[in-house]
Amino acid sequence: MRYKLTFVVGLALGYVIGTRAGRERYEQLKKSAREFSQNPAVRNAAESAAQTGREVAGKAFHAVSEKVPGSVSERVRSLRERGQGDVDDDWGTSNT
């Protein structure tokens, strides 16, 4: 369902951007989109999806933080303190 909705939104956006129907059609589409977004059912669905996303992100954070020794922010800080200039890598080189 999410992919269908993403496709429809992308299709509508592409039509609005690519249309040559003029300002009148643009205003009509804009009004329809505003009415759609103000629909209580749509707003409730969006809020529900956002809440579910926050819950899943919180569970993922706790699952990862339990498995990673020390806090993630401490690990990032220690990597930054090492210095970026000391890293010797072979990015952009080819062995072929």
Secondary structure as UniProt FT lines:
FT   HELIX           2..18
FT   HELIX           23..38
FT   HELIX           40..67
FT   HELIX           72..82
FT   TURN            85..86
FT   TURN            91..92
//
